[in-house]
Amino acid sequence: MDQSMNIQNTAAPLGNGFMKKVFLAAVSLFFVFAAILAGIYAYHMIARPSGLATISVSGTGKVTYKPDIADIDIAIISKGPDASSVQNDNNTKMTAVVEYLKSQGVTEDDIKTISYSLYPEYKQSRDGVDTSQIIGYTMNQGLQFRVRDISLVGKIVGGLSSVGINSLNGISFGLSDEKLETLKTQAKDQAITKAQQELQRMKTQFGFSHVRLVGISDSPIVPMLYRMENAEFGLGSDVPVPAPIQTGTGEVIENVSLAYEIR
């Protein structure tokens, strides 16, 4: 029994040593193969030819337009001794204004309230404002409406004072979404044509051939037309008088850049 135990105890460490050697050999082989694969990969990365060269050409297209919409900001200011009477007066006048606008072809969807305020007026003293004594109220209700027929702007503006408007804050001219998209397409077509012409010129000059289009970018520029402020026209007549409105012109500009692979 003692000899058997001694033989087993001697064999166990021999088996462990053998397994350790096998494990170390396997690990060594793994790292050797990893190093070989890394070298092959590096060789291919170095030997692989670089990508084709690229060239970018650009062009600009411009389309002149006249605006087809006008956004007009107006306001009714009412004053009175108490809040209730001031609100009633202001709302009555605003209702008349909305009815007038509808009669001129402005749709309800193109009319919106943009401001509404009611605040007290205080008795003035030599030392400033005496906040303890209210002497009246002021209400200011702002409205914006859109005119889609530019030829009617002067007529509509001229008749505003007759329906109670006492503040005309300004007119902004612009383009409807439909017309803007049409003009942007026209300007982009011009820009692409000019960019392609530039590409042909460079091919002739430098003797390369383009392989394929690999990138395109564009940036539309739509400058806003001027805004007429309230200082440019007055309201005071009860008789509708067409206002002289000059819309001016603007430009839709498209800048296009085309990138090509060349050889």
Residue pairs with C-beta under 8 A, 6 or more apart in sequence:
51 261
52 211
52 261
52 262
52 263
53 261
53 262
53 263
54 214
54 259
54 260
54 261
54 262
55 199
55 202
55 208
55 210
55 259
55 260
55 262
56 215
56 257
56 258
56 259
56 260
57 195
57 196
57 198
57 199
57 202
57 257
57 258
57 260
58 191
58 195
58 198
58 255
58 256
58 257
58 258
59 190
59 191
59 192
59 193
59 194
59 195
59 196
59 197
59 198
59 255
59 256
60 190
60 191
60 194
60 253
60 254
60 255
60 256
61 186
61 187
61 188
61 189
61 190
61 191
61 192
61 193
61 194
61 253
61 254
61 256
62 187
62 190
62 251
62 252
62 253
62 254
63 183
63 186
63 187
63 190
63 251
63 252
64 249
64 250
64 251
65 175
65 179
65 183
65 249
65 250
65 251
65 252
66 150
66 247
66 248
66 249
66 250
67 150
67 173
67 174
67 175
67 225
67 247
67 248
67 250
68 148
68 150
68 175
68 176
68 179
69 146
69 147
69 148
69 150
69 173
69 174
69 175
69 176
70 146
70 147
70 150
70 153
70 171
70 172
70 173
70 174
70 245
70 247
71 144
71 145
71 146
71 171
71 172
71 174
72 144
72 145
72 146
72 147
72 153
72 156
72 157
72 168
72 170
72 171
73 114
73 142
73 143
73 144
73 168
73 169
73 170
73 171
74 97
74 142
74 143
74 144
74 145
74 160
74 165
74 167
74 168
74 169
75 115
75 140
75 141
75 142
75 143
75 165
75 166
75 167
75 168
75 169
76 90
76 93
76 94
76 97
76 140
76 141
76 143
76 164
76 165
76 166
76 167
77 90
77 138
77 139
77 140
77 166
77 167
78 86
78 87
78 89
78 90
78 93
78 138
78 139
79 86
79 121
79 136
79 137
79 138
79 139
80 86
80 89
80 136
80 137
81 135
81 136
81 137
82 136
82 137
83 118
83 120
83 137
86 118
86 136
86 137
86 138
86 139
87 118
87 139
89 139
90 139
90 141
91 141
93 163
93 164
94 141
94 143
94 164
96 163
96 164
97 143
97 160
97 163
97 164
97 165
98 111
98 143
100 159
100 160
100 163
101 111
101 145
101 156
102 108
102 111
104 152
104 155
104 156
104 159
105 149
105 152
106 145
106 146
106 147
106 156
110 145
110 146
110 147
110 148
111 143
111 144
111 145
111 146
112 143
112 144
112 145
113 141
113 142
113 143
114 142
114 143
114 144
115 140
115 141
115 142
116 140
116 141
116 142
117 139
117 140
117 141
118 137
118 138
118 139
119 137
119 138
120 134
120 136
120 137
120 138
121 134
121 135
121 136
121 137
121 138
122 129
122 130
122 131
122 133
122 134
122 135
123 130
123 133
123 134
123 135
124 130
142 169
147 153
147 156
148 176
150 173
150 247
153 171
153 243
153 245
153 247
154 242
154 243
154 244
154 245
155 240
155 242
157 168
157 171
157 233
157 242
157 243
157 245
158 240
158 241
158 242
158 243
159 240
160 168
160 235
161 235
161 236
161 237
161 238
161 240
162 237
162 238
162 239
162 240
165 235
166 235
167 230
167 235
168 230
168 233
168 235
169 229
169 230
170 227
170 228
170 229
170 230
171 227
171 228
171 245
172 224
172 225
172 227
173 225
173 226
173 227
173 247
173 248
174 224
174 225
175 183
175 222
175 252
180 222
180 252
183 252
184 220
184 222
184 252
184 254
186 252
187 220
187 252
187 253
187 254
188 218
188 220
188 254
188 256
190 254
191 218
191 254
191 255
191 256
192 256
192 258
195 256
195 257
195 258
196 258
199 210
199 258
199 260
202 208
203 209
203 210
208 262
208 263
209 262
209 263
210 260
210 261
210 262
211 260
211 261
211 262
211 263
212 260
212 261
213 258
213 259
213 260
214 259
214 260
214 261
215 257
215 258
215 259
216 256
216 257
216 258
216 259
217 256
217 257
218 254
218 255
218 256
218 257
219 254
219 255
220 252
220 253
220 254
220 255
221 252
221 253
221 254
221 255
222 250
222 252
222 253
223 250
223 251
223 253
224 250
225 247
225 248
225 249
225 250
226 248
228 245
233 243
